[in-house]
Amino acid sequence: MGFLDRIRNAFGTKQPPVAAPEAKPKKTRSSKPTKTAKELADERGDPYISILSVELDPDNIGSGAFELDWNDKFLAQLVRAGYQLKPNEPENVIVDRWFQEICRNVVLETYEQEQADPEIRRVTRRNLGSGRSEVS
């Protein structure tokens, strides 16, 4: 199971799937724009979280950043779950704290699996020169 799948599964079955946002609402034949996944979740009163983009450092593929989008219902869930530590804490700090915990859990699960089965293959890198690397 891939990293993004684990994040999606962290929501459980009651949560809407993580959906890629549409750059521009698509127009239908009636010229009404199609609603985004976030707008639909808002209308239903469902929590919504989405990964808008992933930026990777070309010089260090193991380093990067995620851009997330969420709605008020999702933020309220995080606050109720204890992710807000201080009054008036910025939304992005609360969501970042949650996302860090998700990432930490993925790493811990991987570590536990490696400890239980030492035969799990580890990623190795070999410098091929001219700015190229081999990853296996």
FIKE-53477 format. One record per residue (C-alpha): residue number from 0; residue in one letter; chain; x, y, z. Coordinates in pm, 1 decimal, decimal comma. Each point is the difference from the previous one (the first is absolute). Layout:
BEGIN
<rec><num>NUM</num><residuo>a</residuo><cadena>A</cadena><xx>X</xx><yy>Y</yy><zz>Z</zz></rec>
...
// end
This chain:
BEGIN
<rec><num>0</num><residuo>m</residuo><cadena>A</cadena><xx>0,0</xx><yy>0,0</yy><zz>0,0</zz></rec>
<rec><num>1</num><residuo>g</residuo><cadena>A</cadena><xx>144,2</xx><yy>335,1</yy><zz>-101,2</zz></rec>
<rec><num>2</num><residuo>f</residuo><cadena>A</cadena><xx>46,8</xx><yy>305,6</yy><zz>218,2</zz></rec>
<rec><num>3</num><residuo>l</residuo><cadena>A</cadena><xx>-293,2</xx><yy>192,3</yy><zz>-146,7</zz></rec>
<rec><num>4</num><residuo>d</residuo><cadena>A</cadena><xx>-224,2</xx><yy>-306,3</yy><zz>31,2</zz></rec>
<rec><num>5</num><residuo>r</residuo><cadena>A</cadena><xx>86,5</xx><yy>-20,1</yy><zz>368,8</zz></rec>
<rec><num>6</num><residuo>i</residuo><cadena>A</cadena><xx>-95,2</xx><yy>364,5</yy><zz>40,9</zz></rec>
<rec><num>7</num><residuo>r</residuo><cadena>A</cadena><xx>-328,9</xx><yy>-64,6</yy><zz>-179,5</zz></rec>
<rec><num>8</num><residuo>n</residuo><cadena>A</cadena><xx>-69,1</xx><yy>-304,1</yy><zz>217,3</zz></rec>
<rec><num>9</num><residuo>a</residuo><cadena>A</cadena><xx>71,1</xx><yy>198,7</yy><zz>315,1</zz></rec>
<rec><num>10</num><residuo>f</residuo><cadena>A</cadena><xx>-338,5</xx><yy>162,5</yy><zz>-47,2</zz></rec>
<rec><num>11</num><residuo>g</residuo><cadena>A</cadena><xx>-185,8</xx><yy>-331,9</yy><zz>27,8</zz></rec>
<rec><num>12</num><residuo>t</residuo><cadena>A</cadena><xx>-312,9</xx><yy>-86,4</yy><zz>-190,7</zz></rec>
<rec><num>13</num><residuo>k</residuo><cadena>A</cadena><xx>-211,6</xx><yy>288,3</yy><zz>130,0</zz></rec>
<rec><num>14</num><residuo>q</residuo><cadena>A</cadena><xx>231,5</xx><yy>260,9</yy><zz>-148,7</zz></rec>
<rec><num>15</num><residuo>p</residuo><cadena>A</cadena><xx>-21,5</xx><yy>112,8</yy><zz>-360,6</zz></rec>
<rec><num>16</num><residuo>p</residuo><cadena>A</cadena><xx>292,0</xx><yy>-113,6</yy><zz>-216,0</zz></rec>
<rec><num>17</num><residuo>v</residuo><cadena>A</cadena><xx>287,3</xx><yy>238,9</yy><zz>-50,3</zz></rec>
<rec><num>18</num><residuo>a</residuo><cadena>A</cadena><xx>-81,2</xx><yy>155,2</yy><zz>-332,2</zz></rec>
<rec><num>19</num><residuo>a</residuo><cadena>A</cadena><xx>218,6</xx><yy>197,5</yy><zz>-233,4</zz></rec>
<rec><num>20</num><residuo>p</residuo><cadena>A</cadena><xx>-144,7</xx><yy>348,2</yy><zz>-44,5</zz></rec>
<rec><num>21</num><residuo>e</residuo><cadena>A</cadena><xx>-102,5</xx><yy>121,4</yy><zz>-340,8</zz></rec>
<rec><num>22</num><residuo>a</residuo><cadena>A</cadena><xx>203,6</xx><yy>286,5</yy><zz>-136,8</zz></rec>
<rec><num>23</num><residuo>k</residuo><cadena>A</cadena><xx>-311,0</xx><yy>163,9</yy><zz>-145,9</zz></rec>
<rec><num>24</num><residuo>p</residuo><cadena>A</cadena><xx>-358,3</xx><yy>-111,2</yy><zz>36,9</zz></rec>
<rec><num>25</num><residuo>k</residuo><cadena>A</cadena><xx>-106,7</xx><yy>-185,5</yy><zz>-312,5</zz></rec>
<rec><num>26</num><residuo>k</residuo><cadena>A</cadena><xx>-290,8</xx><yy>143,8</yy><zz>-190,2</zz></rec>
<rec><num>27</num><residuo>t</residuo><cadena>A</cadena><xx>-292,3</xx><yy>-221,7</yy><zz>-83,9</zz></rec>
<rec><num>28</num><residuo>r</residuo><cadena>A</cadena><xx>-229,9</xx><yy>42,1</yy><zz>-294,2</zz></rec>
<rec><num>29</num><residuo>s</residuo><cadena>A</cadena><xx>-220,3</xx><yy>225,6</yy><zz>209,0</zz></rec>
<rec><num>30</num><residuo>s</residuo><cadena>A</cadena><xx>304,0</xx><yy>227,8</yy><zz>58,0</zz></rec>
<rec><num>31</num><residuo>k</residuo><cadena>A</cadena><xx>-18,0</xx><yy>-55,2</yy><zz>377,1</zz></rec>
<rec><num>32</num><residuo>p</residuo><cadena>A</cadena><xx>342,3</xx><yy>-70,6</yy><zz>148,9</zz></rec>
<rec><num>33</num><residuo>t</residuo><cadena>A</cadena><xx>46,7</xx><yy>-342,4</yy><zz>160,9</zz></rec>
<rec><num>34</num><residuo>k</residuo><cadena>A</cadena><xx>52,5</xx><yy>16,7</yy><zz>374,6</zz></rec>
<rec><num>35</num><residuo>t</residuo><cadena>A</cadena><xx>334,3</xx><yy>-98,4</yy><zz>145,0</zz></rec>
<rec><num>36</num><residuo>a</residuo><cadena>A</cadena><xx>35,1</xx><yy>-289,4</yy><zz>243,5</zz></rec>
<rec><num>37</num><residuo>k</residuo><cadena>A</cadena><xx>49,0</xx><yy>253,2</yy><zz>279,6</zz></rec>
<rec><num>38</num><residuo>e</residuo><cadena>A</cadena><xx>-321,4</xx><yy>186,4</yy><zz>-90,2</zz></rec>
<rec><num>39</num><residuo>l</residuo><cadena>A</cadena><xx>-192,4</xx><yy>-327,7</yy><zz>-8,9</zz></rec>
<rec><num>40</num><residuo>a</residuo><cadena>A</cadena><xx>140,7</xx><yy>-102,3</yy><zz>340,3</zz></rec>
<rec><num>41</num><residuo>d</residuo><cadena>A</cadena><xx>-95,9</xx><yy>340,9</yy><zz>140,9</zz></rec>
<rec><num>42</num><residuo>e</residuo><cadena>A</cadena><xx>-355,6</xx><yy>-40,5</yy><zz>-129,5</zz></rec>
<rec><num>43</num><residuo>r</residuo><cadena>A</cadena><xx>-29,0</xx><yy>-345,8</yy><zz>159,0</zz></rec>
<rec><num>44</num><residuo>g</residuo><cadena>A</cadena><xx>159,2</xx><yy>120,8</yy><zz>323,1</zz></rec>
<rec><num>45</num><residuo>d</residuo><cadena>A</cadena><xx>284,2</xx><yy>-250,1</yy><zz>-41,0</zz></rec>
<rec><num>46</num><residuo>p</residuo><cadena>A</cadena><xx>362,8</xx><yy>55,5</yy><zz>98,7</zz></rec>
<rec><num>47</num><residuo>y</residuo><cadena>A</cadena><xx>235,3</xx><yy>57,5</yy><zz>-293,2</zz></rec>
<rec><num>48</num><residuo>i</residuo><cadena>A</cadena><xx>378,1</xx><yy>-20,4</yy><zz>-33,0</zz></rec>
<rec><num>49</num><residuo>s</residuo><cadena>A</cadena><xx>197,4</xx><yy>-15,6</yy><zz>-323,0</zz></rec>
<rec><num>50</num><residuo>i</residuo><cadena>A</cadena><xx>360,9</xx><yy>1,7</yy><zz>-110,0</zz></rec>
<rec><num>51</num><residuo>l</residuo><cadena>A</cadena><xx>24,8</xx><yy>280,9</yy><zz>-255,5</zz></rec>
<rec><num>52</num><residuo>s</residuo><cadena>A</cadena><xx>362,1</xx><yy>-51,9</yy><zz>-91,9</zz></rec>
<rec><num>53</num><residuo>v</residuo><cadena>A</cadena><xx>319,3</xx><yy>-179,2</yy><zz>94,4</zz></rec>
<rec><num>54</num><residuo>e</residuo><cadena>A</cadena><xx>328,0</xx><yy>180,3</yy><zz>-51,0</zz></rec>
<rec><num>55</num><residuo>l</residuo><cadena>A</cadena><xx>320,6</xx><yy>-201,1</yy><zz>-1,9</zz></rec>
<rec><num>56</num><residuo>d</residuo><cadena>A</cadena><xx>353,3</xx><yy>130,3</yy><zz>22,9</zz></rec>
<rec><num>57</num><residuo>p</residuo><cadena>A</cadena><xx>166,2</xx><yy>-118,7</yy><zz>-324,6</zz></rec>
<rec><num>58</num><residuo>d</residuo><cadena>A</cadena><xx>334,9</xx><yy>-19,8</yy><zz>179,4</zz></rec>
<rec><num>59</num><residuo>n</residuo><cadena>A</cadena><xx>-142,6</xx><yy>-199,4</yy><zz>292,4</zz></rec>
<rec><num>60</num><residuo>i</residuo><cadena>A</cadena><xx>-301,5</xx><yy>-208,9</yy><zz>-102,1</zz></rec>
<rec><num>61</num><residuo>g</residuo><cadena>A</cadena><xx>-60,3</xx><yy>-88,2</yy><zz>365,9</zz></rec>
<rec><num>62</num><residuo>s</residuo><cadena>A</cadena><xx>-74,3</xx><yy>363,1</yy><zz>80,7</zz></rec>
<rec><num>63</num><residuo>g</residuo><cadena>A</cadena><xx>-310,5</xx><yy>187,8</yy><zz>-100,4</zz></rec>
<rec><num>64</num><residuo>a</residuo><cadena>A</cadena><xx>-324,5</xx><yy>164,9</yy><zz>99,9</zz></rec>
<rec><num>65</num><residuo>f</residuo><cadena>A</cadena><xx>-373,4</xx><yy>-61,3</yy><zz>-28,2</zz></rec>
<rec><num>66</num><residuo>e</residuo><cadena>A</cadena><xx>-260,0</xx><yy>268,9</yy><zz>-63,2</zz></rec>
<rec><num>67</num><residuo>l</residuo><cadena>A</cadena><xx>-328,9</xx><yy>-90,2</yy><zz>167,5</zz></rec>
<rec><num>68</num><residuo>d</residuo><cadena>A</cadena><xx>-352,8</xx><yy>138,0</yy><zz>-26,3</zz></rec>
<rec><num>69</num><residuo>w</residuo><cadena>A</cadena><xx>-274,6</xx><yy>-60,1</yy><zz>258,6</zz></rec>
<rec><num>70</num><residuo>n</residuo><cadena>A</cadena><xx>-340,3</xx><yy>122,8</yy><zz>103,2</zz></rec>
<rec><num>71</num><residuo>d</residuo><cadena>A</cadena><xx>-135,3</xx><yy>126,9</yy><zz>332,2</zz></rec>
<rec><num>72</num><residuo>k</residuo><cadena>A</cadena><xx>-162,3</xx><yy>-335,0</yy><zz>84,0</zz></rec>
<rec><num>73</num><residuo>f</residuo><cadena>A</cadena><xx>337,0</xx><yy>-178,1</yy><zz>-24,9</zz></rec>
<rec><num>74</num><residuo>l</residuo><cadena>A</cadena><xx>163,9</xx><yy>269,0</yy><zz>214,4</zz></rec>
<rec><num>75</num><residuo>a</residuo><cadena>A</cadena><xx>-276,3</xx><yy>-35,1</yy><zz>260,5</zz></rec>
<rec><num>76</num><residuo>q</residuo><cadena>A</cadena><xx>68,1</xx><yy>-376,5</yy><zz>9,4</zz></rec>
<rec><num>77</num><residuo>l</residuo><cadena>A</cadena><xx>368,1</xx><yy>66,3</yy><zz>67,0</zz></rec>
<rec><num>78</num><residuo>v</residuo><cadena>A</cadena><xx>-80,6</xx><yy>248,4</yy><zz>277,2</zz></rec>
<rec><num>79</num><residuo>r</residuo><cadena>A</cadena><xx>-238,4</xx><yy>-250,5</yy><zz>164,5</zz></rec>
<rec><num>80</num><residuo>a</residuo><cadena>A</cadena><xx>269,1</xx><yy>-269,6</yy><zz>-29,5</zz></rec>
<rec><num>81</num><residuo>g</residuo><cadena>A</cadena><xx>246,8</xx><yy>216,7</yy><zz>192,8</zz></rec>
<rec><num>82</num><residuo>y</residuo><cadena>A</cadena><xx>225,6</xx><yy>127,0</yy><zz>-278,6</zz></rec>
<rec><num>83</num><residuo>q</residuo><cadena>A</cadena><xx>-49,5</xx><yy>361,4</yy><zz>107,8</zz></rec>
<rec><num>84</num><residuo>l</residuo><cadena>A</cadena><xx>239,1</xx><yy>62,8</yy><zz>290,0</zz></rec>
<rec><num>85</num><residuo>k</residuo><cadena>A</cadena><xx>-46,4</xx><yy>375,0</yy><zz>50,1</zz></rec>
<rec><num>86</num><residuo>p</residuo><cadena>A</cadena><xx>-298,8</xx><yy>231,7</yy><zz>-34,0</zz></rec>
<rec><num>87</num><residuo>n</residuo><cadena>A</cadena><xx>-10,0</xx><yy>193,1</yy><zz>-329,1</zz></rec>
<rec><num>88</num><residuo>e</residuo><cadena>A</cadena><xx>263,1</xx><yy>-227,2</yy><zz>-152,4</zz></rec>
<rec><num>89</num><residuo>p</residuo><cadena>A</cadena><xx>18,9</xx><yy>47,7</yy><zz>-381,5</zz></rec>
<rec><num>90</num><residuo>e</residuo><cadena>A</cadena><xx>-182,8</xx><yy>-262,5</yy><zz>-206,4</zz></rec>
<rec><num>91</num><residuo>n</residuo><cadena>A</cadena><xx>313,1</xx><yy>-96,5</yy><zz>-191,5</zz></rec>
<rec><num>92</num><residuo>v</residuo><cadena>A</cadena><xx>182,3</xx><yy>-81,5</yy><zz>325,2</zz></rec>
<rec><num>93</num><residuo>i</residuo><cadena>A</cadena><xx>-282,1</xx><yy>-232,8</yy><zz>111,0</zz></rec>
<rec><num>94</num><residuo>v</residuo><cadena>A</cadena><xx>-16,8</xx><yy>-176,4</yy><zz>-336,4</zz></rec>
<rec><num>95</num><residuo>d</residuo><cadena>A</cadena><xx>380,2</xx><yy>-24,8</yy><zz>-18,0</zz></rec>
<rec><num>96</num><residuo>r</residuo><cadena>A</cadena><xx>8,9</xx><yy>-161,5</yy><zz>344,5</zz></rec>
<rec><num>97</num><residuo>w</residuo><cadena>A</cadena><xx>-253,4</xx><yy>-259,6</yy><zz>-120,0</zz></rec>
<rec><num>98</num><residuo>f</residuo><cadena>A</cadena><xx>191,3</xx><yy>-62,8</yy><zz>-324,9</zz></rec>
<rec><num>99</num><residuo>q</residuo><cadena>A</cadena><xx>327,2</xx><yy>-43,8</yy><zz>189,2</zz></rec>
<rec><num>100</num><residuo>e</residuo><cadena>A</cadena><xx>-166,4</xx><yy>-261,2</yy><zz>219,5</zz></rec>
<rec><num>101</num><residuo>i</residuo><cadena>A</cadena><xx>-126,6</xx><yy>-186,2</yy><zz>-307,5</zz></rec>
<rec><num>102</num><residuo>c</residuo><cadena>A</cadena><xx>352,2</xx><yy>3,3</yy><zz>-148,0</zz></rec>
<rec><num>103</num><residuo>r</residuo><cadena>A</cadena><xx>151,7</xx><yy>-106,8</yy><zz>331,9</zz></rec>
<rec><num>104</num><residuo>n</residuo><cadena>A</cadena><xx>-242,3</xx><yy>-294,5</yy><zz>19,8</zz></rec>
<rec><num>105</num><residuo>v</residuo><cadena>A</cadena><xx>94,1</xx><yy>-111,8</yy><zz>-351,9</zz></rec>
<rec><num>106</num><residuo>v</residuo><cadena>A</cadena><xx>369,2</xx><yy>9,7</yy><zz>91,8</zz></rec>
<rec><num>107</num><residuo>l</residuo><cadena>A</cadena><xx>-57,4</xx><yy>-187,8</yy><zz>325,2</zz></rec>
<rec><num>108</num><residuo>e</residuo><cadena>A</cadena><xx>-205,2</xx><yy>-266,8</yy><zz>-174,3</zz></rec>
<rec><num>109</num><residuo>t</residuo><cadena>A</cadena><xx>272,5</xx><yy>-44,8</yy><zz>-260,9</zz></rec>
<rec><num>110</num><residuo>y</residuo><cadena>A</cadena><xx>265,5</xx><yy>-21,1</yy><zz>272,3</zz></rec>
<rec><num>111</num><residuo>e</residuo><cadena>A</cadena><xx>-200,9</xx><yy>-260,6</yy><zz>191,1</zz></rec>
<rec><num>112</num><residuo>q</residuo><cadena>A</cadena><xx>-41,9</xx><yy>-206,1</yy><zz>-315,6</zz></rec>
<rec><num>113</num><residuo>e</residuo><cadena>A</cadena><xx>373,5</xx><yy>16,0</yy><zz>-68,2</zz></rec>
<rec><num>114</num><residuo>q</residuo><cadena>A</cadena><xx>75,3</xx><yy>-109,8</yy><zz>356,9</zz></rec>
<rec><num>115</num><residuo>a</residuo><cadena>A</cadena><xx>-243,8</xx><yy>-289,6</yy><zz>-29,3</zz></rec>
<rec><num>116</num><residuo>d</residuo><cadena>A</cadena><xx>135,2</xx><yy>-106,3</yy><zz>-340,7</zz></rec>
<rec><num>117</num><residuo>p</residuo><cadena>A</cadena><xx>366,9</xx><yy>91,3</yy><zz>-49,7</zz></rec>
<rec><num>118</num><residuo>e</residuo><cadena>A</cadena><xx>-15,3</xx><yy>-139,0</yy><zz>-354,0</zz></rec>
<rec><num>119</num><residuo>i</residuo><cadena>A</cadena><xx>-197,0</xx><yy>305,7</yy><zz>-113,6</zz></rec>
<rec><num>120</num><residuo>r</residuo><cadena>A</cadena><xx>200,1</xx><yy>164,5</yy><zz>-273,0</zz></rec>
<rec><num>121</num><residuo>r</residuo><cadena>A</cadena><xx>146,6</xx><yy>338,5</yy><zz>81,0</zz></rec>
<rec><num>122</num><residuo>v</residuo><cadena>A</cadena><xx>42,7</xx><yy>282,8</yy><zz>-249,3</zz></rec>
<rec><num>123</num><residuo>t</residuo><cadena>A</cadena><xx>358,8</xx><yy>61,6</yy><zz>-105,6</zz></rec>
<rec><num>124</num><residuo>r</residuo><cadena>A</cadena><xx>139,2</xx><yy>278,1</yy><zz>-215,7</zz></rec>
<rec><num>125</num><residuo>r</residuo><cadena>A</cadena><xx>310,3</xx><yy>-7,9</yy><zz>-215,0</zz></rec>
<rec><num>126</num><residuo>n</residuo><cadena>A</cadena><xx>151,3</xx><yy>311,4</yy><zz>-155,8</zz></rec>
<rec><num>127</num><residuo>l</residuo><cadena>A</cadena><xx>50,0</xx><yy>-58,2</yy><zz>-372,4</zz></rec>
<rec><num>128</num><residuo>g</residuo><cadena>A</cadena><xx>164,5</xx><yy>337,8</yy><zz>-58,5</zz></rec>
<rec><num>129</num><residuo>s</residuo><cadena>A</cadena><xx>-114,9</xx><yy>283,8</yy><zz>-225,0</zz></rec>
<rec><num>130</num><residuo>g</residuo><cadena>A</cadena><xx>-281,2</xx><yy>79,2</yy><zz>243,0</zz></rec>
<rec><num>131</num><residuo>r</residuo><cadena>A</cadena><xx>-157,2</xx><yy>-345,7</yy><zz>-34,5</zz></rec>
<rec><num>132</num><residuo>s</residuo><cadena>A</cadena><xx>-74,4</xx><yy>-258,0</yy><zz>266,7</zz></rec>
<rec><num>133</num><residuo>e</residuo><cadena>A</cadena><xx>-118,5</xx><yy>-358,8</yy><zz>1,8</zz></rec>
<rec><num>134</num><residuo>v</residuo><cadena>A</cadena><xx>-264,7</xx><yy>-84,8</yy><zz>257,2</zz></rec>
<rec><num>135</num><residuo>s</residuo><cadena>A</cadena><xx>-70,3</xx><yy>-364,0</yy><zz>80,3</zz></rec>
// end
